[in-house]
Amino acid sequence: MKKIVSIFLAVIIAFSAVIMAAATDYTCKVCGKIYTDVNEYNEHIESHPAESETKEFTCPTCKKVFYDSREYNNHLDTHAAAEETTEESKAE
């Protein structure tokens, strides 16, 4: 019985290690995208320009920093939409 329990525990520990390894996330420090596959992550990192060439976009409203102009512009739209909602509610 002890041998069966020992084997069972060994299997659970091994399975836990596999799950933990699969759950490892690789987060891009430039844009925040998350990858679970290291090869996809490395390929993505190469898509960003060298650090010296990276341009920062800082939101004038909340000071959040972006390195991608599309993400920056999308973010600015969220502030504009919130402002429109506020103006509409004041008009009522």
Secondary structure, DSSP 8 states (H G I E B T S, - for coil): -HHHHHHHHHHHHHHHHHHHHHT--EE-TTT--EESSHHHHHHHHHTS--GGG---EE-TTT--EESSHHHHHHHHHHHHHHHHHHHHHHH-
